[in-house]
Amino acid sequence: MTFVIGLPFLPDTPRAGTLSDATRSLTETRRTRTIRPHVGGEMRVKKIQSVAESASIGEYVVGAAQREITYPGLVQCISITGYHVGRLLGTHISPGSTADEIVEHFRLLTTDCGDHYPAWYIAGQFKEHFATPKAVMSSMDKFRKTAREKLGKDSALYVFDSSTLKESEHWNWGIDIRATLVDGAPKFSFAKGSGAKKRFYNLAGFYFNRL
């Protein structure tokens, strides 16, 4: 695999309204069970107890899926995905989360042996998230400290900041991130955060940096 340091996240400059031909489309239609975020109440963070084949996880939700998780509309948010024995587990963290809600996000992630997951993949709008005045995790150092403390000292942590990608594509309504379990490990893809018909493009593993 060959890539040039210093290029933007996509290897080639896309044409207007398109993406680089170097990206791979993931267009297979799948049966998806949508998980909607909790509305109202003091604690907005909730975990969906049932495990579907696929799941769409909105803000303040923790959920699992057997094959695929999609995080829709990441504008200022961050997604966290772990995997273990044929299961994906993830959450969608809003910059509006309170300190107690941040704790609850990570607490729910580490239930059901989540603290023994071998690796966690963290993708989202870090630039926008950190710039939000009320964000509890307002810097990468704070995020790293929290993630390392809460997700287990032995787990590998990988991070991808999608902010540059969203800006280069002029996607004002954010980006969708999708994790798909392939041969026992998660593979990631992305799509424009708005629009009825979405085309997902492969997100190569080397874009994730060890945290």
N, C-alpha and C positions, 0 to 999 in steps of 0.2 A: 504494500500500500504506500503510495507516494502523495504527499501534500506539501504545500509551500507555506512556511510560517509567515504570518503577516497579512494573509488574504482574509477577507470577510468570511463569515460562517459558510456561505455558499461558494463553491469553487469558481463558478463563472458568474458574470454579471447578468441577471435575468432580463429578458425583454419585458416591456410594459405589460402588466397583467399576467405574467407567467413567471415560472421559476426555472432555474438552470436545468438543462437536460441531464446534468450529472446526478440530479436527485432522482430517487426511485419512488414511484407512486404506489401507495397502498390503498387500493380502491375497492377491495372486496367488501361486499355488503354483509354486515353481520347483525345477528339478533342481539339487541342491546337493551338492558334494563336500566332505565334512568334513575339515578339517585338524586333526589332534590335536597337542597340545604334546608336546615331547620329554620323556622321563622318564629321569632318571638321568644320570650323567656330570658332569664339572666344569663344562662349558659347556652350559647348557640351551637357549640361543638357537639356533634352527635355521631355515633357509630352505627352503621347499618349492620345488623347481626347476620342476615342471610347473605349467602355467597352465590352470585349469579355467574354465568359464563362471561358476561361483559358488563361493565358498569361505567356510567358517566357521573363523575364526582364533582359537585359544585362546592362553593365556599362553605367552610365550617363543617365539612363532612369527612368522616373517615370510613373507608369501605374496602372490601376485598372482592376479587374476581378470580375465576379459574383461568382465564386466558387474556383478558384485555381490560385496561382502564383508560378512559379518556378524561382529561381535565379541560373543560371548555372555558373559553374566554379569559385567558390569563392576561389581564391588563396591568395590574399591579401585584398580582398574586404569585405564590410559589407553590409548586407541587412537590411532594415527596413520595417516592415509590420504592418499596422493598419487595423482595421475592424469597420464597422458600418452599420447597417440596410441592411444586405445581400450583402455587398460589401467588397472586400479586396483592399487595396491601398498600394503600396510599391515602393521602390527604391533600387538601387544597386550602392553603393558608392565606387569609386576607390580611392586608396591612392594618385593617381596622380591628383585628383581634386584640383583646385585652391580654394582660399578663397571665391572668388565670386561664384564659382560653388557649394561649400558647402552651401552657403546661398541660392542658387537657388534650390538645392535639397529640402531643408526644406521648402522653400516658396511654391514650387509646391505641396508638401505633405499636406500643410495646406490650400490649396484652396478647394473649394467645401465642406466646413465645416470640413476639416481634423483637424482643431484645436479643434474640439469638440469630436473627437474619444475617446472612453473610455480607450483604451489601445494600446500600440505599442510594438511589439516584434522585438528585434534587435539581429540578429544572423550573425556570420561571423568570419573572421580570424583576430581577434584583435591583437594577438601577432605579426603576420606578418605585419599588417596594421600600427601599432605603430612604428615598426622598420624601416619603409620606410622613408628615409631622408626627402623627400618633403611632407610628410603627414601633412596636416593642423591640423587634430585632432590626435595629437601624443601621447596621454595618455588617460586613462579612465576618469580621472578628466576633461580633456578638452572636451571629448566626452559627458560626463554626463551633463556638464554645457550647451553645445550647444543644446543637445537634450531636456533638460528640458526647456530651454528658448524658443526654436522654436516650440515644439510640444504641448505646453499647460501645464500650471501648475497643472491642475486637472487630466490629463491623467496618467494612470499607465504605467510605463516603465519596460520592462523585457528584460534581456540580456542573451545570450548564446554564449560563446567563443568556436567556433568549432576547434580551432587550435590543441588542445590536441587530439581530435578525428581524425583529418586528419593525425597527426603524428603517432598515435597508429596503424592506418590502412595502413600507408606508401603510402598515396595518394598524390603523388608529383604534380599532376595536379589539386589539389584542391577538393572541395566538392560542390555538388548541395544541396541547401536548398529549400524545397517546403512547402508552406502554403496552406492548404485546409480548406475551410469554412464548418464546420460540426455542425449542430444544432445551428447555429448562432454565433459560436466562432471558431477561427482558431486552427487547429491542424497541427503540423509540422512533417516533415520527411526529410530524407537525403539520398544521394547516392554518389557514387564515381564520381568525376568530369569528368572523361574520359570514353570512351567506347560507343559502339553503343547501346547495350541493357543494360539499367540501371534498377537496382532494388532498390526501395526506402524502407527505414526502418523507423519505428516509432521513433520519438524523444519525449520521455515522457516530460510532462509539467514541472515536478519538476527539470529538468535540467536548466530551465530559472530562473535566480535570479532577484529579484526586484532591479532596478537601483536607 
